[in-house]
Amino acid sequence: MILRIRSRDGTDRITVPDAAAATIGDLQRLIEARATVPVAAQRLSLDPALLLPAPQPPLLSDPAAPLASLPLANGSFVYLSYPPGARSAQPPAPRALTAAGSFGKKMTMDDLIARQIRVTRQEAPFCSAASFDRDSANAFQLHVSESLAFAVKRAGFLYGRVDAETKEVLVDFIYEPPQQGSSDVVHLMRDADEEARVDAIADGLGMRRVGFVFTQAVGRKASETGEYTLSNSEVVQAAQLQAEGGIPEWVTAVVKLEVGEDGSADVHFEAFQMSEVCVKLFKDGVLETEIQDSDDPRLSKMRKEVIAGGKDTMEVDNDFFLVPVKISDHQGPLSMGFPIENRGIPLPANALRSHMDRAKHLPFVKRISDFHLLLQIAAFLDVKADVPTLAACVGHQAEVPEGYRLLIDALAGQT
């Protein structure tokens, strides 16, 4: 019987010669011989939750228990975890090699190994946690669940702050750029002028772009080799945007619908960072960015051979690149209520007036303390001077200069 041993370093295939008589202890010794993980360091389970930073599932802890007593068949997955550094690649001893022919520089095996690309797992993220403004996160997931029914992917850029001391990422608003989503891919049709206005608003608020969020559709492509957290195309997109983001604390968030055994469905948020190795592979052109329909979505293809989990390979398990980030929520400084941009529905002509009328009992600066409203107004202001100045009034909850008040009232048709 062939068993697939899945760890955070990839998947090994182990052949069990006499499965009917073999025990868990026999499997552990086979894993030690094939995957170079000592028996004492192994933790085995049939539950993939073993590889996640969550409450640990039941373990296969009795070495005398027969494999025949477990729900295993040819090709079944067994999940393996072990402490960092427990696995050894065990490279061959150095020996002299010469380039083809009788000429060329002599190299040792160590020289060749040093030239190969080593894909190692990153154990800890560069941010301590990611906290989402409740209203912004709720508005995003409500649109996806109620209007899109999780049938297609949706995405947005996360804006907020990074705590200088704790390295916690605080997401205070979500900007949804023009986009076209399918069940497997979301194409961002980015508008440079609109993004400049968004960045100017964030700058005035004392914020910046800190990450990316996307949803996973319920009908996404399945993998024949097992479940997966992110697909190969999602890994490429996340690595590209993290490389563009320019900060080590950049966060990628995933929103998905999880259906329980009783048929109940819950919207679930997860947060990750793409590992430094993953981003470097993208920057160096090693990570394959052209995804074919025939590709296994659970695996990321390489354009040259790499070493992952002590093995030479052209494919790396996507989970190998994910660094889980703790997630929480908070009440941010901005309000929500103005229609959200780029959702395929034209903004009502009276949207600004209706919003201002609903909030007329509040101070003027409170009435405009909504990112999506500020983005609407920003189209009529100078992006380098006026937009950051108006946003700074909101950020500091300061008096709004009369000139801006008159302009906003005029746009709302209240003059």
Disulfide bonds with the S-S distance in Angstrom:
none
